[in-house]
């Protein structure tokens, strides 16, 4: 392998043992301006090739910071673009391991043009093959678009992601506010998973194993978990998706993305009966390892939560992954900042659910009130099957608030609230009007979800249009 140990070791750590085949190993830079010596630039600073993860083909590139800082020059970019061509033609994911100083200044417009070629290939591949980026060193300037154009981004704890370096931002500096750091980027929703280098590499393997190879493939593995297993922890942990989803999923695996961003909305992947399923869920509490409430959240939709969920639903729809939503929401976030953004974000989430043609199931776990409920994959907005827990409620608003509006002069508002709750907010009332298909106990959620998705397995929806505009 004609490159430094670190860039190559990362590839070998991601792929199955002895499966990597390097391509383009003898490529070197064509430009010799400013005393560049191609002989000192093995592979032009990037290793490219293919291998397998759990037996499935993937294409992979790894930038070599030991060669001109891993900078992107003409041939460096052309190698990555050629890898994308192969991946698209054969229908296999692309994994990019980033560790680069950015564009190679000595190559000027040739480097700029070549980098834009990669952007074009990423755009062409979007929705056709899964794209995963992992950042290990620097990923700055124009290179920061690489992860933003792909489906999932991993970032090592000591890596840097930036358009402008912290010290280049007026009034800011790295020691004061490291805007390039993994913690800041995770909280902003720019990356899906952070951790040590080893954790990132293992996380990539886990994610790829759950994804289809392309938009015409399916993500399935044999299931050894009991399909009718009772979910004993589901009811106690219903407020925290990381708890109850792990209980419902095959083998207790919930791969959560963007967990440090918009924490009141969870998104990620599980398997049910061996099939990969995308999930989005409102979160009201976060439990620590001892089962104690570490954080509590209002059951409202925020602009960040809506955008997080919408992007993920769009990904699932592109790759034929069924979507299950878990709804517990009673309104929209009410702050001055949210007021200027949340309507547009909620519209994008509504559109994502309504536009998705994959099987869609909505599980109402708590309250489902007002317009916020309709946004969360409601029956009218596109859910194929709606399941509710016995204590769930669907309605316009909380009964106590409604009573203050509908009660006539002299009426006992407490009695009016009780009546309103029974007539307008109860699950039985919603089921009677056809808005709920099944009312199930939390312990039975696993088998009912498996059954619902089995029924919807052959669902087909074809609408003759180019694309929507939301």
BAMIDREN-98347 format. One record per residue: y, x, z of N, C-alpha, C, O, CB in turn. Coordinates in steps of 0.2 Angstrom, whole numbers, plus 2048, in hexadecimal, padded with zeros to 3 digits. Atoms other than C-alpha are relative to their C-alpha. Glycine has a CB too. Layout:
N
YXZYXZYXZYXZYXZ...
//
This chain:
470
7FA8048008008008008068058008078088058007FB8067FA7FB8018108097FA8067FD80480B7FC8008018007F97FA8027FC81C8048087FF8028077F98058098017F97FF8017FE7F981F80681A7FB7FC8047F97F78028077FF8048058037FD8138018278027F98037FE7F48037FE8048067FE8067FD81D7F382F8007FA7FB7FD7F57FD8078018038008058048207E98207F97FE7FE7F77F87FD8048027F980780280280E7EA81B7FC7FD8057F87F98047FC8067FD8048027FB8077E782C8027F88017FD7F58038028048077FE8077FF8117D682D7FB7FC7FB7F97F77FD8077FF7FF8048038058087D181D7F97FF8037F67FA8038008037F98078007FE7F77D68247FF7FB8067F97F98077FD8078018018047F97FA7CD8358007F87FE7FD7F48028068018048008078027FE7BC82C7F97FE7FC7F77F97FD8067FF7FB8068018057EF7BD81F7FA8018047F98048088018037FA8077FF7FE7DD7BB8227FE8087FF80180B7FA7FB7FC7FC8027F88017D57CD8247FD8017F97F97FE7F67FB8018058037FD8077D27D78148027FB7FA7FE7FC7F57F98018017FF8058067DA7C98098068027FC8077FF7F78007F98037FA7FE8037EA7D18047FF8047F97FC8097F98058038048007FC8067EC7D67F28088017FE80B7FC7FC7FC7FC7FA7F97FE8017FD7DF7EE8018007F87FC8027F48028078027FE8008078057DC7DD8078037FF80B8028048007F97FD7F97FC8018147E67D68018068048078078068057FB8017FF7FA7FB8117F57E18038067FC8078098007F98028027FD7FA8048178017D38077FE7FE80A8037FB7FC8027FB7F98028028287F87D080580480480480580A8017F88017FB7FD7FD8378027D38077FE7FD8077FB7F87FF8088007F980280284A8007D18018037F97FF8097F88058028057FE7FE8078518027BF8078048018088087FD8007FB7FB7F97FE8008628067C58008078047FD8088098057FB8047FF7FA7FD8678187C98078028018098088037FD8067FB7F97FF7FE87A8167CC8008028077FC80180B8047F97FF7FE7FE7F988181E7DC7FA8048027F88048088017FB8048067FB7FE87282B7DC7FA7FD8027F68008068038058058068037FD86581E7DF7FA8047FC7FA8057F68007F97FE8067FD8038548267DC7FA7FB8017F77FA8067FE8078048058047FF84681A7D87FA8028037F67FE8067FE7FE7F98057FD7FD8398267DE8007FF8077FB80080B7FF8077FE8008017F983F8237EF8007F98038027F78088078048038008077FF83E8107EE7F97FD7FE7F97F97FA8067FD7FD80780380182B80C7EF8017F88008037F58057FB8038048018078018287FA7E98077FC8008087F68017FC7FD8067F980280083B7F87E98027FC8068067F88068027FC7FA7FF8027FA83B7F47FB7FD7F98028007F68078087FF8018038077FE8307E47FB7F98007FE7F78027F88047FA7FD80780180181D7E27FC7FF7F97FE8017F48017FC8028068028078038177D37F17F98007FF7F68057FD8047FE7FA8078018028067CC7EF7FD7F98038017F48047FC8058048038077FE7FA7BE7F47FA8028057F78078057FD7FC7FA8058007FC7EC7BB8007FE7F98038007F47FF8018058078028067FE7E47AD80A8017FF80880180480C7F97FF7FF8008027F97E77A481B7FB7FA8017FC7F57FE8077FE8028058047FF7D879B8227FD7FE7F97FB7F87F88037F98038038018077D179D8108047FD7FB8027FC7F57FA7FB8017FB8038057E07958078058057FD8078098018047FA8037FC7FB8047EA79F7FA8077FF80280A7F98037FF7FF7F97F88007FF7FC7A47FF8038067FC7FF80B7FB8018008077FD7FA8028087AF7F78058038058087FF8098047FE7F97FC7FD7FA8127BB8028048067FE80280A7FA7FC8028067FC7F98018207C88018038028078057FE80B8067FF7FB7FE7FD7FA8267D380F8058067FE80480B7FB7FB8038047FB7FB8018377DD80E7FF8068047FD80680A8077FD8018017FA7FD8367EF81380780380280A8067FE7FC8057FC7F97FE7FD8457F481E8008087FF80680B8008017FE8078007F880083F80781C8038027F98048087F87F98028017FE7FF8078448068098077FD7FF8087F77FE7FB7FE7FB7F98028018578058088027FA8048057F68028027FF7F87FF8067FC8577F98167FD7FA7FE7FF7F48018087FF80180380680284D7ED80D8047FC7FB8047F67FA7FD7FB8057FB80380485C7E98027FD7FD7FA7F88007F78068057FF80280480685A7DD7F38048037FA80A8027F98017F98017FE7FE80685C7E57E37FD7FC7FA7F97F77FB7FF8087FF8028038068587E07D17F87FF8007F67F97FF8028037FA8078008008467E47D17FC7FD8067F77FA8067FD8077FE8028037FA8437DF7E38007F97FF7FB7F68018058038067FF8078018497CE7DF7FB7FD7FB7F87F87FB8077FE7FE80580280583F7CD7CF7F98008027F57FB8008018057FA8078007FE82F7D17D87FF7F98047FA7F68037FF8068058008067FC8337C27E48007FA7FB7FC7F57FC8057FF8058008058058377B77D57F97FF7FD7F77F97FB8068017FB8078018048277BB7CC7FB7FE8057F67FA8037FE8077FE8058037FB81D7B77DC8017F98007FC7F58018018048077FF8078008257A67DC7FD7FD7FA7FA7F87FA8087FF8018038038068207A37CA7F88008017F67FA7FF8018057FA8078017FF80E7A77CF7FE7FB8057F97F78037FD8078028018057FB80F79C7DE8007F97FD7FC7F57FF8048018067FE80780381678D7D47FA7FF7FB7F87F97FB8068007FD80580280580978F7C67F97FF8037F57FB8018008067FC8078017FD7FA7907D28007FB8067FB7FA8097FE8078028008057FB8007847DF7FF8038077FA80080A7FC7FA7FE8017FD7F980178F7EF80680180380B8038007FB8067FF7FA7FE7FC80D7927FD8038077FF7FF80B7FD7FF7FE8077FD7F980081A7A07FD8028018078057FD80A8068007FB7FE7FD7FA81D7AA80D8048067FF80280B7FC7FA8018057FC7FA80182C7B580E80180380780380080C8077FE7FD7FE7FD7FA82E7C281C8068047FF8068097FB7F98058027F97FD8018407C781D80280680580180580B8057FB8007FD7FA7FC8477D88238048047FC8018097F97FA8048047FC7FD8068557DD81880780180280A7FD8068007FB7FA7F97FE7FF8667E58198057FB7FB80B7FB7FC8028077FF7FC80480586C7D880B8008037F97FB8067F78078008038007FE8078717DB7F980180880080480B8048067FC7FD7FF7F88018707ED7F38068017FC8077FF7F67FA8027FB7F97FF8038827F27EF8008047FA8048037F68048028068007FB80687D8007E37FF7FC7FA8007FF7F47FB8058028028038068777F37D78047FA7FE8037F77F97F87FD8017FA8058028867E77D77FD7F97FE7F97F68018048037FB8028078038847D87CC7F97FF7FE7F77F97FE8057FF7FA8088008028727DC7C77FD7FD8067F87F98067FD8077FE8038037FA86E7D97D98027F98027FE7F58048028058067FE8077FF8787C97DB7FD7FC7FB7FA7F67FD8088007FE8048048058707C27CB7F97FF8027F67FA8028018037F98078017FE85F7C67D17FF7FC8067FA7F88077FD8078028018047FA8627BE7E28007F97FE7FD7F58018058028057FF8078028687AE7DA7F97FE7FC7F87F87FC8068007FB8078018038577AF7D07FB7FD8057F87F88047FD8067FC8058027FA84E7AD7E18027F98027FE7F58038008058057FE8077FF85979E7E57FD7FB7FC7FB7F67FE8088008018038048058547967D57F97FE8017F77F98008028027F98078017FF8427997D87FE7FC8067FA7F88067FC8078008018047FA8437927EA8017F97FE7FE7F48018048038057FF80780284B7827E37FB7FD7FC7F97F77FD8078007FC80580280583E7817D57FA7FE8047F67F98037FF8057FB8068017FC8307827E28017FB8067FC7F88087FE8078047FF8057FA8387767EF7FD7FA7FE7FE7F77F98077FF80180380680182D7677F17F98017FB7F67FC7FA8047FB7FC8067FF80481F76F7E67FB8048047F58038048028047F98057FC7FC81877D7F180480180780A8018077FE8067FD7FC7FE7FA81C78080480380780080080B7FD7FB7FF8067FD7F980082878E8078028018078057FD80B8068007FC7FF7FE7F982979781880380780080180C7FC7F98018037FC7FA7FF8357A581D7FF8028078007FE80C8077FF7FE8007FD7F98337B082C80580680080580B7FC7F98038027FB7FB8008427BB8317FE8058067FD80380C8077FD8028027FB7FB83E7CC83A8058058028068078077F98037FE7FA7FB7FF84D7D78388067FC7FE8087F78017FF8067FB7FA80380285D7D38307FF7FB7FA7FB7FC7F58068057FE8008058068607C48248077FD8008097F88037FA7FA8017F98028008727C38208037FF7F98008017F48048068037FC80180687F7BE8137FC7FB7FB7FA7F67FE8018077FC8048048058777B78037F97FF8027F67FA8008018037F98078017FE8667BA80A7FF7FB8057F97F88057FE8078038018067FC8697AD8177FE7FA7FD7FC7F58008068008058018068048677A080A7F88007FF7F57FA7FE8038007F98088008018547A58087FD7FB8057F97F78037FD8078018048057FC84E79C8188037F97FF7FF7F48008018038077FE80680185A78E8157FE7FC7FA7FD7F67FB80880080080380480685278A8047F97FF8017F67FC7FD8028057FA8078017FF84178B80B7FE7FA8058037F78087FC8068028028057FC83777E8158008018088027FD80C7FA7FD7FE8017FE7F983478782680280780180180B7FD7F97FF8027FD7F97FE83D79682E7FD8028077FE7FE80C8078007FF8027FD7FA8357A183B8058068028088087FD7F98028007FB7FA7FF8407AE8447FE8038077FD80080C8077FD8018027FC7FA83B7BC85080680080580C8008027FE8077FE7FB8007FB8457BD8608058057FF80B8048017FD8018077FB7FB80084E7CD85C8028007F88068057F77FC8078017FD8008078527C98498077FD8008097FA8057FB7FB7FC7F98038018637C48428007FC7FA7FE7FE7F58058068007FF8048058677B68378087FE80080A7FB8047FC7F98007F98018008797B58318037FF7F98008027F48048058047FC7FF8068857B182380580580180680A7FC8037F97FE7FB7FA7FE8937BB82B7FD8028077FC7FE80B8077FD8018027FD7FA88E7C78398057FE80680B7FC8048008077FF7FC8027FB8947C284A80780380180C8008027FD8008077FA7FC7FF8A17D084B8057FF7FA80B8017FA7FE8078007FC8028068A87CA83A8047FA8008087F87FC7FC8007F97FD8077FF8AD7B984180680180480680480A7FB7FB8037FA7FF7FC8BF7B88477FF7FD8077FD7F88088067FC7FD8008027F98C07B785A7F98008037F87FE8098027F98018078007FD8AD7BA85C7FD8077FF80080B7FC7FC7FB7FC8037FA8008A27C985F7F97FF8037F87FB8078048068038078017FF88F7CB8617FF8008087FB7FB80A7FC8067FD8018007F98907CF8748027F98037FF7F78088038068037FD8067FD89A7BF8777FC7FA7FD7FA7F68018077FF7FD8038068038917B386B7FC8037FA7FE8037F48057FB7FE8057FD8058827BA8617FE7FA7FB7F97F87FC7FA8048028028058048837AD8537FA8017FB7F87FD7F88067FE7FC8057FE8058767B78497F98008047F48008018018067FE8068007FC8697B68587FC7FA7FF7FE7F57FD8028018078058058018597AC8588017FA8048007F48027F98038027FF8057FB85E7A28678067FB7FD8057F57FE8028028077FB80480386E79C85F7FE7FC7FA8007F67F98068047FE80280380786679984E7FB7FA8027FB7F57FE7FD8057FC8058057FF85878F8568047F98038027F48017FB8028057FD8067FD8647848608057FC7FB8067F67FB8058028067FC80380586E7818507FC7FC7FB7FE7F97F68048057FD80580380485E77B8477FF8047F97FD8017F58037F97FE8017FC80685F78983A7F98037FF7F68057FA8058068008077FE80084D78F83F7FB7FB8037FE7F88088008078038058047FD83D7868437FD8028067FB7FF80B7FB7FE7FB8047FD7FB83479284E80380780280480B7FD7F88007FE7FE7FA7FE8397A18587FB8038057F77FF8088078008038057FD7FC82F7AE8628008077FF80480A7FB7F97FD7FF8017F98028297C08627FD8007F97FB7FB7F67FB8038068037FF8078237C88527F97FD8007F77FA7FB8018077FE8078038008117C48568007F98007FC7F67FD7FC8038068008087FF8157B285B8027FD7F97FF7F87F78047FE8067FE80280681E7B084B7FB8007FA7F97FB7F78068037FD8057FF8058107B78407FA7FB8017F87F87FC7FE8078008058057FF8037AC8498027F97FF7FE7F57FC7FE8018077FE80780280E79D8478007FE7F97FF7F97F78077FF80380180180780F79F8357F97FE7FE7F87FA7FA8028067FC8078028017FC79F8347FF7F98027FB7F57FE7FC8058038028077FE7FB78F83E8037FB7FC8007F67FB8038008087FD8058048087868347FD8007F97FC7FA7F78078027FF80380080780078B8237FA7FC8007F87F97FB8008077FD8068037FF7F07858298007F88007FB7F57FF7FC8028067FF8077FF7F777482C8037FD7F98047F77F98047FE8057FC80280680077381B7FC7FF7FA7F78037F98068047FE8038008077FA76E8098028067FC8088087FE8017F97FD7FE7FB8057FA77B7FC8067FF7FC80A8037FA7FB8037FD7FA8028058067717F18017F98007FD7F58047FE8027F97FE8077FF80D7607EE7FA7FB7FD7FB7F57FD8067FF7FC8068048037FC75A7E57FA8018047F57FE8037FF8027F98067FE7FC7F17617F38007FB8068057F88078008078028008037F97EC7598047FE8058057FB80A8047FB7FA8008017FC7FA7EC7618157FB7FD8047FC7F88088068018048068037FC7DB75E81D7FB8058027FA80A7FE7FC7FA7FB8067FC7FE7CE7668277FB7FC8047FD7F78078038068058058047FD7BE76082F8027FF80780580480B7F98048007FE8017F97C17588407FA7FF8047F57FB8038047F98008058007FB7B675B84F8027FC8067FE7FA80A7FE8078027FD8047FA7C175185B7FD7F97FF7FD7F67FA8088008008028078007BB73F8608067FC7FE80B7FC8007FE7FE8077FB8048037C47338558027FA8058087F78057FD7FD7FA7FF8067FC7C37258638028038078027FF80C7FA7FC8017FE7FD7FA7C87318718067FD80380B7FC8008018088007FA8037FD7D372987E80580580280380B8047FD7FC8077FA7FB7FE7E47318818027FF8078077FB8088067FF7FA7FE8027F87E573189480780380280A8008067FB8048047F97FE7FE7F573B8958067FD7FC80C7FE7FD8008087FF7FB8028057FE7328878057FB80480C7FC8037FD7FB7FB7FB8057FC80672489380480480580A8038057FC7FB8047FC7FD7FB80C7308A08058057FD80A8067FF7FB8058057FB7FB80481473C8938037FD7FA8068017F67FC8067FE7FE80380681A72F8878078027FF80A8017F98007F98017F97FE80182C7358898018077FD8068087FA8048008078007F98038287478837FB8007FB7F58017FC7FF8058068047FF8068217488727FB8068007F58057FE8038007FA8047FA80081A7598757FA7FF8057F58038048048068038068017FB80F7528837FB7FA7FD7F57FC7FC8037FD80780480680380974187B7FD8027F97F87FF7F88037FA8018037FE80680774886A7FA8058007F68047FC8068037FB8067FC7FF7FC75686F7FA7FD8037F57FF8018028068058068047FE7F17498787FD7FC7FB7F77FB7FA8037FC8068028058057F073E8697FD8057FA7F88027F78067FC7FD8027FC8067ED74D85C7F98028017F78038068058057FF8067FD8007DD75485780180780380680B8027FE8027F88007F97FC7D97638638068018038078078057FE8057FB7FB7FF7FC7E976086C8068057FD80A8088007FF8038067FB7FC8037F476985F8067FC7FD8057F87F97FD8047FA7FA80380380676485B8048067FF80780A8038047FC8067FC7FA8028107718518077FD7FF8097FA7FA7FD8037F97F980280082276D8558058057FD80480B7FE8027FE8087FA7FC80383177384B8067FF8038087F98068007FF7F87F98007FD8437768508007FD8078047F98088047FB7FB8018037F983E7728628068028048087FE8097FA8038047FA7FF7FD84F77A8688067FD7FD80B7FE8008018088017FA80380385A77085D7FF7F88007F97F67FF8008027F88008087FF85E75D8607F97FE8037F57FB8018007FD7F98068007FD85175D86D7FE7F88027F87F78038008038078018077FF85274A86F7FC7FD7FA7F97F77FA8067FC80180480280684974985E7FA8057FF7FC80B7FE8047FF7FA8057FB80183875185C7FD7FF7F97FD7FA7F67FA7FF80580380180783075584B7FB8068007FB80B8038058017FB8057FB80182075E8467FA7FE7FD7FA7F87FA7FF80480780780180380E75E8407FB7FF8057FA80380A7FF8057FB8068017FC7FE7578487FB7FF7FB7FC7FE7F58007FB8058068028047ED7548417FD7FA8037FC7F98097FB8067FF8048067FE7E47438427FA7FF7FC7FB7FE7F68057FA8008068018047D274283D8008067FA7FE8057F57FF7F97FC8007FA8057D57538348068007FB8078057F87FA8007FC7FA8018057E474D82A8068028038088008098007F97FD7F97FE7FE7F575582C8057FA8008057F77FB8038067FC7FB8067FF8027488328078038028078078077FD7FB8047F97FE7FD81574B8348027FA8058017F48048058007FA7FE8057FA81C74384480880280180A8078027FC8018067F97FF7FD82E7408498007FB8067FD7F58068067FE7FB8008047FA83173985B8068018048098068057FA8028047FB7FF7FC83F7358667FE8028077F88018098047F98018027FD7FA83F73F8768057FE80680B7FE8058008088007FC8017FA84573988780080480680480580A7FF7F98028017FC7FB83F7468927FC8067FD7F88067F97FC7FD8068047FA8028387588917FD80380680080480B8048067FD8047FE7FA82A75D89D7FF8088007FE80A7FA7FA7FC8018027F980082776F8A37F98018007F57FC8008048038068077FF7FF8167778A57FD7FD8067F77FC8067FF8087FF8038037FA8147708B68007F88007FF7F580580480280680080780181775E8AF8067FD8038067F78047FA7FD8037FA8037FD82875C8B78068007FB8068047F68038058067FB8018048377568AE8058058008098068058047F98017FC7FA8008417658A88077FE7FD80C8007FF7FD8057FC7FA80280384E75C89D7FF7F87FE7FA7F67FD8028047FA80080880285374989A8057FF7FA80A8037FA8017FC8067FC80180685A74288A8027F98007FD7F58017FD8037FA7FF8078018637328867FC7FE7FA7FB8027F58087FF7FE80480380685972787A8047FE7FB8057F87F97FB7FA8037FC80180686572886C7FF8047FA7FC80A7FB8088008038017FC80686672E85B8078047FF80C8028007FF7FC7F97FB7FC80187173D8588008037F97FB8027F58008078058007FD8068777458487FB8067FE7F88067F98078027FE8057FA80086D75584B7F97FD7FF7F57FF7FB80180480580780280085D74B84F7FF7FC7FA7F97FD7F78007FB80680180380685F7408407FF8057FA7FA8047F68067FB7FE8017FB80586174F8347FA8038017F78057FC8068048008067FC7FF85375883C7FA7FC7FD7F67FE7FA7FF80180780680480184774983A8007FE7F87FB7FE7F58017F98037FF80180784E7458287FD8057FC7F98047F78077FE7FE8027FA80484B7568217F88008017F58027FC8038068028077FF8008397568287FC7FA7FD7F77FC7FA7FE8008088038058038357458228008017F87FB7FF7F58037F98017FF7FF80883B74A8107FA8057FE7F78057F98078037FF8067FB80182F7598127F97FD7FF7F67FE7FB80080680580780380082074F8167FF7FB7FA7FA7FB7F78007FB8078008048068247438087FE8047FA7FA8027F68067FB7FF8017FB8058257517FC7F98027FF7F68037FA8058058008077FD8008147578017FA7FB8027F57FD8048008068048058057FF80B7478037FD8008077F77FF8087FA8007FB8028007F980A7488168027FA8038087F98048038078047FE8067FD80973881F8058018068058068097FA7FC8037FB7FF7FB81773582C7FF7FA8057FE7F48048077FF7FD8008047FB81672D83D8068018048078068067F98008047FA7FF7FC8257298477FF7FD8077FB7F88078077FC7FD8018027F982672685A8077FE80280B8028047FC8058057F98027FF83571B85E8017FE8077FE7FA80A8017FA7FB7FE8027FA83E71A86E80880180080A8078027FD8048067F97FF80185171786B8047FA8018017F57FF8018037F97FC8067FF85E70C8708088007FD80C7FC7FF8017FE8077F980080386E7118668018077FD7FD80B7FC8057FE8057FE7F980387872085F80480380580780080A8047FE7FA7FC7FC7FB88072E8698077FE7FF80A7FD7FA7FF8087FE7F980280089172986E8058058038078058098017FA8047FB7FB7FE89D73886E8058017FA8037FE7F57FC8078027FB8008058AC73C8647FD8047FA7FE8037F48078048028037FC8068A374A85A7FB7FC7FD7FA7FD7F67FD80680380580480389473F8578027FA7FB8007F97F67FB7FD8057FD80580389F7318518018017F98017FD7F48067FD8037FE7FF8068A473A8427FA8027FB7FB8037F58058068008057FD80489374083C7F97FB8017F57FB7FC7FE8068038068037FF8857348437FE7FB7FB7F87FA7F98007FD8078018058058877268367FD8037FA7F88017F78067FC7FE8037FD8068847328287F98038017F48027FD8058067FD8077FD7FF87573B8307FB7FA8017F67FB7FF8018048078058067FF86D72A8357FF7FD7F97F97FB7F88037FB80480180380786F7248237FB8057FC7F78037F98078007FC8057FC80386673481D7F97FF8037F48007FF8028078018068017FD8587318297FD7F97FE7F77F87FC80080080880280780385771E8247FD8017F97F87FE7F78067FB8008027FF8078567248127FA8047FF7F58027FB8068047FC8067FC8018497318157FA7FB8027F57FC7FE8008068068068047FF83D72481D7FF7FB7FB7FA7FA7F88027FC8078018058058417168117FE8037F97FA8007F58077FD7FF8027FD80683F7228027F98038007F78047FA8068057FE8077FD7FF82F72A8087FB7FB7FD7FA7F67FF7FF8038078058048038207247FE7F98018047F47FE8027FF8017F98067FF7FC81372B80A7FE7FB8058037F78068008078038018047FA80A7218178058018068068068087F98008027FB7FF7FA81671D8257FE7FB8057FD7F58048077FE7FE8018047FA8127168368058018068078078077F98028037FB8007FB81E7128447FD7FE8067FA7F88078077FC7FE8038027FA8197128568067FF80580A8048067FB8058037FB8017FC82570A8627FE8018077FA7FE80A8037F97FF8037FD7F98237138738047FD8068027FD80B8008078007FC8027FA83270C87D8057FB7FD8027F67FB8048068027FB8058028427038788018027F88018077F68068008047FE7FF8078467008668067FB7FE8057F57FC7FA7FE7FB7FA8048008586F98668058017FA8068077F98038008077FA8008048656F58597FF8047FA7F98057F78068038038007FC8068696FF8497FC8068017F98087FC8078017FD8047F97FF86170F8507F97FF7FF7F68037FD8028038078078028018507068517FF8007F87FA8027F67FE7FA80380180080785270283E7FF8067FD7FC8077F88057FB7FD8007F980385571483A7FA8038017F78077FC8068048038067FC7FF84571A8427FA7FD7FD7F57FB8018008008088068028048397148357FE7F98027F87F88037FA8058028028077FE83A7028397FC7FD7FA7FC7FF7F58067FC80180480480582F6F582F8057FF7FA8038007F47FE7FA8037FC80180683E6F08248028067FC8038067F68067FC8037FE7FA8038437028217FA8047FD7FB8097FA8038048058057FC80483270781A7F98018047F48038018028067FE8077FF7FD8247088287FB7FB7FD7FC7F57FC8017FF8088068048038137028217FD7FC8067FB7F68057FB8047FC8038037FA80C6FE8328048028068068088077F98038017FC7FF7FA8156FC8437FB7FF8067F97F98068067FC8008048007FA80C6FF85380580080680A8048067FB8058017FC8007FB8146FB8647FB8018077F67FE8078047FA8018038007FA80F7008768027F98048077F68038028068047FF8067FD80E6F18828067FF8048097FA8047FA7FF8057F98017FC81E6F588C8068017FB80B8027FE8008058057FB7FF8058286F887C8047FA7FF8027F58017FD8037F97FB8058018376EE8788048017F98068067F88057FF8067FC7FF80683F6EA8678067FA8008047F48027FC7FF7FA7FB8058008506E18668078037FE8078087FC8017FD8067FA7FE8028626E186280480580580780A8038057FA7FF7FD7FB7FB8686E98737FC7FE8067F87F98078077FF8008028017FA8646EA8858027F98028077F68018028058057FF8077FF8626D888C8067FF8058097FA8047FA7FD8047FA8017FC86F6DB89A8068007FD80B7FC7FE8008058067FA7FF80487C6E088E8017F97FB8067F77FB8008067FB8008068048776D18828027FA8048067F68027F97FF7FD7FF8067FC8786C58908087FF80280A7F98027FD8008077F98007FF88A6C98938047FD7FA80A7FA7FB8038078027FD80380788E6C48817FE7F97FF8027F57FD7FE8057FB8038068028836B587F8007FB8058007F58047F98007FD8008057FB8846AD8908067FB80080C7FE7FF8008038077FA80580088F69D89180380180780080380C7FE7F97FE7FC8007F989C69B89F7FC7FC8057F97F78048077FC7FF8048037FB8936978AF7F98028007F68018058017F98008077FF80088269D8AA7FF80780480380B8047FE8017F98027FA7FD8796AA8B47FE8057FB7F98057F87FA7FE8058027FB8058796BA8AA7F98038017F68057FC8058058008077FE7FE8696C08B37FB7FC7FC7F67FF7FA7FF8018078058048038606B18AD8008007F87FB8007F58017F98037FF7FF8078676B289C7FD8067FD7FA8077F88088007FE8037FA8028626C489B7F88008007F58027FB8028068058078018008506C08A07FE7FC7FA7F97FE7F77FE7FC80780280580584F6B28938018047F97FD8047F58047FA8007FE7FC8078576BE8857FA8057FF7F88067FA8078038018057FB80084A6CB88A7FA7FD7FD7F68007F97FF80380780680380283C6BF8888007FE7F87FB7FE7F57FE7FA8047FF8038068426B78788028057FA7FF8057F48057FB8007FE7FB80584A6C686F7FE8078007FE80A7FB8088008008017F97FF8456D68767F88028017F68088018038038058077FF7FF8326D48797FC8027FA7FD8007F57FD7FA8048057FE8068246DC86F7FD7FA7FD7FB7FA7F77FB80580380480680381B6CB86E8057FD7FC8027FA7F77FF7FC8067FB80380582B6C48668008037FA8008007F48077FF8048007FC80682C6D285A7FA7FF7FC7FA7FF7F680180780180680180381A6D08567FF7F97FD7FC7F87F77FA80180580080780381C6BD8538048007FA8027FC7F68027FC8067FC8008068296C18467FE8057FB8018057F68078018028037FC80581E6CD83D80380780080280B7FB8017FE7FA7FD7F98008276DD8427FC8058047FD80B8038078008048057FC7FD8196E484C7F97FE7FE7F77F87FE8008008088078028038076E58457FB8018067F67FD8067FE8057FB8057FF7FB7FD6EC8558048028068098068067FB8057FE7FD7FE7FA8016ED8677FA8038047F58008058027FA8058057FC7FD7F66FB86F8028038068078058077FD8057FA7FF7FC7FA7F470487F8018077FE7FE80A7F97FA7FF8057FF7F98027FA71687F7F98048007F98087FB8048038068067FD8017E871C8827FC7FF7FA7F88037F87FC7FE8068038028067E37148728038027FA8018017F47FE7F98007FC7FF8067F071B8677FD8057FB7FE8037F58078048028037FB8057E672985F7FB7FC7FB7FC7FD7F57FB8058048058048057D871D8588047FB7FC8027FA7F67FB7FD8047FC8058057E57108528048047FB8058017F58057FC8057FD7FC8067EF71E8497FC8027FB7FD8027F58048058048057FE8057E07258417FE7FA7FC7FE7FB7F67FA8038048028068047DB71383C8067FE7FB8047FD7F57FF7FB8047FA8028047ED70F8358008057FA8018037F48068008047FF7FB8057EE71F82B7FA8007FB7FB8017F58008078038068018057DC71C8248017FB7FB8007FB7F57FA7FF8047FF8068047E170B81E8058027FA8058007F58037FA8047FA7FE8057F17138157FE8067FC8028087F88068018048017F98037E872280E8017FF7F88038047F57F88028017FF8008077E871B7FC8067FD7FE8077FB7F87FA7FB7FE7F98038017FA7147FD8038047FA80380A7FA8048008067FD7FD8058037177ED8077FC7FF8077F67FE7FC8007F97F98048028167137E98038047FB80480A7FC8048008077FC7FC80581E7187D98067FC7FE8067F67FC7FB8007FA7FA8038028307147D68038047FA80380B7FB8058008067FE7FC8068377197C580880280180C7FE7FF7FF7FC7F97F97FD7FF8477237C98008078007FA80A8028047FD8068007F980084C7357C88008038077FC8068098068037FC7FF7FF7F98527377DA8067FC80380A7FA8008018088017FA8037FD85D72F7E780580580180580B7FF7FD7FD8077FA7FC7FF86E7357EC8028018078078048088057FD7FC7FE8007F986E7347FF7FE8078038008098097FD7FB804
//
